Every structure is written in C-alpha cells, then in structure tokens.
C-alpha cells in the first residue's frame, strides 16, 4: 500500500491501486471516496446476498428472462445504496472518525467534503436507488422501503450495543429477500431463513474487520464484537461460521429444485470460511483486512452454485 505522502488526498486504508485514485477526475474523488467507491468490497458484500436471493427464487420456481434485469438492477443498486449507506455512516460518525487513525483521512473528517455537501450527495444517491427499485415490482419496493429503518439505525448501534455487527447483518443482507421478492412477487420462508444465515456470516466477517480498530475503539468508547470477543474471537467466529452454513443449508432445503447443487455450494462456502479461520490472527491488522476482503470470494462461490442450480 502506498503511503499518505505519495497519495496525500487518499483515504489511508484504501487499496493503493484503486480506480478512484488512478482514473477518476480529481474533483469527483472526494465524493467517490465518501461512497467508498475506492473500496469495492462493501458493494460486493451488499450485492452477493441479492444474487443468492435470485438463485433461491429460480430454485423455488424457474428461471425467467426478467432475472437478468434483477441481477443487473441489484448490481447498480448495490453500488449506489452502499454509497448512500457509507455517506450516512460518515455523516453520523464524523466526530468518531476524526479520532481513529484508520478513518481520520476520510472525506468528512479530513475536510475534503463539507457536511451540507454530504447530505446533498446522500439524497442524490438515494434518488438513483429509488429509480432502480421501482422497476423491480411492488413487493420489492415494499421490501426496499422496509430496509430504510435498518440502514438509518446501523451507524448508531456501536454507541448502545456490543453487537453493531448484528445490525450491519440485518441491513446488509436484506437484499436476499428483496431480490427473491422481485422474482416471485412475495417473500417465502427460504429467503427469510437465508437472511438469518447471512447475518451470521456478516458477524463473522465484520468482526474480523473490526479487529483492526480495537485499540482506538477502546480509547474512544466505541463498542464492537471484536472488543467483546477479544482473544476468544477465533473460537466464537468458528461457531458463527457453523451457524451460517447450517442455516443456509436449511434455506436451500426449503426450495424445490436441484438442492444437491445448492448444498454443494454451501459446503464450498463453508470450506472458505474454515480457510479464513486458519489464517485469522486477531492482533494482525493486515491479515484481518485481507481476510475481510476475501469474503467476496466466499459469497461469490455460493452465488455461482445457486445460479447453476436455478438455471439447470
């Protein structure tokens, strides 16, 4: 990773070769960084449960041509709404971010973007997300509206609970039900159960991520499962990995077709989580960041298996 001296306006923990720093026009960079466009892993982690939902719907019903639009709409929507969520998070956390070494270079605490501008940027991204959502049908629209409360609450969770990762899981995995509803016009048991399994996955990966900040968080009084679990994190996260795999397997069992292929995907997903646990070192921030980002691969593995099961 390049130093701040080499990239004086960049966010300190963004990948050195990210497209925003390399290719985006200079005037757009603070806004794209506010949306975390320089760190695409969050978009992936929001998008992948949506793709799970499409796969589950195809397994429960049958593939439709409209599923191609659902997949594309979810991709665009995940990028835009993850950006809106990050903007909201940075608005609410701007004072905290200024006290944490890893986050004080973000656009708001560093002064690259003003508070009024951040609110306007938040509204613009929300309008784009709404325009995409209304193309997915009434059931999906209502699911999208219902998710707003979870998105609004999440940034404050670290102030009143040791389990902010749980609240992130509520919000970040809602797409499994929304995408399923876009295909089916309703929400059945399978996507609800998959949502619960995905929440366990989110606690797994975001606790690994939060271990980067345990010292700063302790100094300023911010709570997290990383601080709560402390040295017991590897053992506790192994439990959450087992729960994620077991519950996702149940969700696949609630569909109607090609369940063996779906279960094979869950097995491969679980093996990836085991690999992460073997490499996990709570006191080594670089490893924690690497493993956190690798969850794009674990989620994509399951998405591909569900797509094959749904299309077969």
C-alpha positions in Angstrom: 0.0 0.0 0.0 1.3 3.4 -0.9 1.8 5.9 1.9 -0.2 9.1 2.5 2.9 11.1 1.4 2.6 9.5 -2.1 -1.2 9.9 -2.1 -1.8 12.9 0.1 -5.5 13.2 -0.5 -6.3 9.5 -0.4 -8.0 7.5 2.3 -5.3 5.8 4.2 -6.7 2.2 4.2 -7.9 2.2 0.5 -6.1 -0.1 -1.8 -3.1 1.6 -3.5 -4.2 0.7 -7.0 -7.9 1.5 -6.6 -9.6 3.0 -9.7 -10.7 6.2 -7.9 -7.2 7.4 -7.2 -5.9 6.3 -10.6 -8.6 7.3 -13.0 -11.4 9.4 -11.6 -11.3 13.2 -12.3 -9.8 14.9 -9.2 -13.0 16.9 -8.5 -15.0 13.7 -8.2 -12.6 11.8 -5.9 -13.8 13.1 -2.5 -17.4 12.2 -3.4 -16.5 8.8 -4.7 -14.4 8.2 -1.6 -17.3 9.3 0.6 -19.3 6.5 -1.1 -16.3 4.1 -0.6 -16.0 3.6 -4.3 -12.3 3.3 -3.7 -13.0 0.1 -1.7 -15.4 -2.1 -3.7 -15.6 -4.9 -1.1 -18.6 -3.4 0.6 -20.5 -3.3 -2.7 -19.8 -6.9 -3.2 -20.9 -7.8 0.3 -24.2 -6.0 -0.2 -24.7 -7.4 -3.7 -24.0 -11.1 -3.1 -27.0 -11.8 -0.9 -29.1 -10.2 -3.7 -27.7 -12.8 -6.1 -28.3 -15.5 -3.5 -32.0 -14.4 -3.5 -32.3 -14.7 -7.3 -30.8 -18.2 -7.2 -33.1 -19.3 -4.4 -36.1 -17.9 -6.4 -35.1 -19.7 -9.5 -34.7 -22.9 -7.5 -38.1 -22.5 -6.0 -39.8 -21.6 -9.3 -37.9 -21.5 -12.6 -35.6 -19.0 -14.3 -37.1 -16.1 -16.1 -35.7 -13.5 -18.6 -36.6 -10.8 -16.0 -34.0 -12.3 -13.7 -31.3 -10.8 -15.9 -32.6 -7.4 -15.1 -33.0 -8.2 -11.4 -29.3 -9.2 -11.3 -28.2 -6.0 -13.2 -30.5 -3.8 -11.1 -29.2 -5.2 -7.9 -25.6 -4.7 -9.1 -26.3 -1.0 -9.9 -28.4 -0.6 -6.8 -25.8 -2.2 -4.5 -23.2 0.3 -5.7 -25.4 3.3 -5.3 -27.1 2.3 -2.0 -23.8 1.1 -0.4 -22.5 4.5 -1.3 -25.6 6.2 0.3 -25.2 4.0 3.4 -21.5 4.9 3.7 -22.3 8.6 3.3 -24.9 8.4 6.0 -22.4 6.4 8.2 -19.7 9.0 7.7 -22.1 11.9 8.5 -23.1 10.3 11.8 -19.6 9.1 12.6 -17.6 12.2 11.6 -16.5 13.1 15.1 -15.5 9.4 15.9 -13.7 9.0 12.6 -11.6 12.1 13.4 -10.2 10.2 16.5 -9.3 6.9 14.7 -6.1 6.6 12.8 -7.6 4.5 10.1 -10.6 6.7 9.4 -9.4 10.3 10.1 -8.4 10.6 6.4 -12.0 10.1 5.2 -13.5 13.0 3.2 -15.6 14.5 6.1 -13.1 14.4 9.0 -10.3 15.5 6.7 -12.3 18.4 5.3 -12.4 17.3 1.7 -16.2 17.4 1.8 -18.5 19.6 3.8 -21.5 18.4 5.9 -24.1 20.1 3.6 -22.5 18.6 0.5 -22.5 15.2 2.1 -26.3 15.5 2.8 -26.9 16.5 -0.8 -24.8 13.6 -2.1 -26.7 11.3 0.2 -30.0 12.5 -1.3 -28.8 12.1 -4.9 -27.7 8.6 -4.3 -31.0 7.7 -2.7 -33.0 9.1 -5.6 -30.9 6.9 -8.1 -31.5 3.9 -5.9 -35.3 4.6 -5.7 -35.4 4.9 -9.5 -33.9 1.4 -9.9 -36.0 -0.1 -7.1 -39.4 0.8 -8.7 -38.5 -1.3 -11.8 -38.5 -4.5 -9.6 -42.2 -4.7 -8.8 -44.4 -3.7 -5.8 -43.2 -6.5 -3.4 -39.6 -5.5 -3.9 -40.4 -1.8 -3.5 -42.0 -2.5 -0.1 -39.0 -4.6 0.9 -36.7 -1.7 0.0 -38.8 0.8 2.0 -38.7 -1.5 5.0 -34.9 -1.7 4.9 -34.5 2.1 5.4 -35.0 1.8 9.1 -32.2 -0.7 9.4 -29.9 1.5 7.4 -30.7 4.5 9.5 -30.1 2.7 12.8 -26.9 0.9 12.0 -24.4 3.8 12.4 -25.7 4.4 15.9 -25.5 0.7 17.0 -21.9 1.0 18.2 -23.0 3.6 20.7 -25.6 1.5 22.5 -24.7 -2.2 21.9 -21.7 -4.5 21.8 -23.3 -6.0 18.7 -23.2 -3.4 15.9 -22.1 -6.3 13.5 -25.6 -7.8 14.1 -27.3 -4.6 13.0 -25.0 -4.5 10.0 -26.1 -8.0 9.2 -29.8 -7.0 9.4 -29.2 -4.3 6.8 -26.6 -5.7 4.5 -28.3 -9.0 3.8 -31.9 -7.6 3.3 -31.3 -8.0 -0.5 -31.7 -11.7 -0.3 -35.4 -11.2 0.4 -35.7 -8.1 -1.8 -34.3 -9.9 -4.9 -36.4 -13.0 -4.2 -39.5 -10.8 -4.0 -38.6 -9.2 -7.3 -38.8 -12.6 -8.9 -41.6 -14.2 -7.0 -43.8 -11.2 -6.1 -43.7 -12.3 -2.5 -41.3 -13.4 0.3 -41.3 -17.1 1.3 -39.6 -19.0 4.1 -36.4 -19.8 2.1 -35.1 -16.2 1.7 -36.0 -15.3 5.3 -34.0 -18.3 6.6 -31.2 -17.4 4.2 -31.2 -13.8 5.6 -30.7 -15.3 9.1 -27.8 -17.4 7.9 -26.3 -14.4 6.1 -26.5 -12.4 9.3 -24.2 -15.0 11.0 -21.8 -14.6 8.0 -21.8 -10.9 8.4 -21.0 -11.1 12.1 -18.1 -13.5 11.1 -16.5 -11.2 8.5 -17.2 -7.9 10.1 -15.8 -9.0 13.5 -12.6 -9.9 11.6 -12.7 -6.4 10.1 -13.3 -4.7 13.4 -10.2 -6.2 14.9 -8.2 -3.6 13.1 -9.6 -0.9 15.3 -9.9 -2.5 18.8 -7.3 -0.2 20.4 -8.7 3.0 19.0 -12.3 1.8 19.7 -11.3 1.1 23.3 -9.8 4.6 23.8 -12.9 6.4 22.5 -15.6 4.0 23.9 -16.8 2.5 20.6 -18.3 -1.0 21.0 -17.9 -4.0 18.7 -18.0 -7.7 18.7 -14.2 -7.7 18.2 -13.8 -6.0 21.6 -16.5 -8.2 23.1 -15.0 -11.5 21.9 -11.4 -10.3 22.3 -9.0 -13.3 22.5 -11.9 -15.7 22.1 -12.7 -14.4 18.6 -11.4 -17.4 16.7 -13.4 -19.9 18.7 -16.6 -17.8 18.7 -16.3 -17.0 15.0 -16.0 -20.7 14.3 -19.4 -21.1 15.9 -20.9 -18.3 13.7 -19.4 -20.0 10.6 -21.1 -23.3 11.6 -24.4 -21.4 12.1 -24.1 -19.6 8.8 -23.5 -22.9 6.9 -26.3 -24.8 8.7 -28.9 -22.1 8.3 -28.1 -21.5 4.6 -28.4 -25.3 4.1 -31.9 -25.2 5.6 -32.8 -22.3 3.4 -31.8 -24.4 0.3 -33.8 -27.3 1.7 -36.9 -25.0 1.5 -36.6 -24.6 -2.2 -37.9 -27.1 -4.8 -35.2 -27.9 -7.4 -31.6 -29.0 -7.6 -31.0 -28.8 -3.9 -27.9 -31.0 -4.1 -26.2 -28.4 -6.2 -27.2 -25.7 -3.7 -25.9 -27.8 -0.8 -22.6 -28.3 -2.6 -22.3 -24.5 -2.8 -22.9 -24.2 0.9 -20.2 -26.8 1.5 -17.7 -24.9 -0.6 -18.8 -21.6 1.1 -18.1 -23.3 4.5 -14.7 -24.5 3.4 -13.7 -21.0 2.5 -14.8 -19.8 6.0 -12.6 -22.6 7.5 -9.7 -21.4 5.5 -10.2 -17.9 6.8 -10.2 -19.1 10.4 -6.9 -20.9 9.9 -5.3 -17.7 8.7 -7.0 -15.4 11.2 -4.8 -13.5 13.7 -6.8 -11.0 15.7 -3.8 -8.9 16.5 -2.5 -8.5 12.9 -4.5 -5.8 11.1 -3.1 -6.5 7.6 -4.3 -10.2 7.8 -7.7 -9.1 9.2 -8.2 -6.7 6.2 -7.1 -9.4 3.7 -9.5 -12.0 5.2 -12.3 -9.5 5.3 -11.9 -8.7 1.6 -11.7 -12.4 0.8 -15.4 -12.8 1.8 -16.2 -11.5 -1.7 -14.9 -14.9 -2.9 -16.8 -17.0 -0.3 -20.1 -15.2 -1.1 -19.5 -15.4 -4.9 -18.8 -19.2 -4.6 -22.3 -19.7 -3.1 -23.9 -17.4 -5.6 -22.4 -19.3 -8.6 -23.6 -22.6 -7.2 -27.1 -21.2 -6.7 -27.1 -19.8 -10.2 -26.2 -23.2 -11.7 -28.9 -24.9 -9.5 -31.5 -22.3 -10.5 -30.7 -22.5 -14.2 -30.4 -26.3 -14.5 
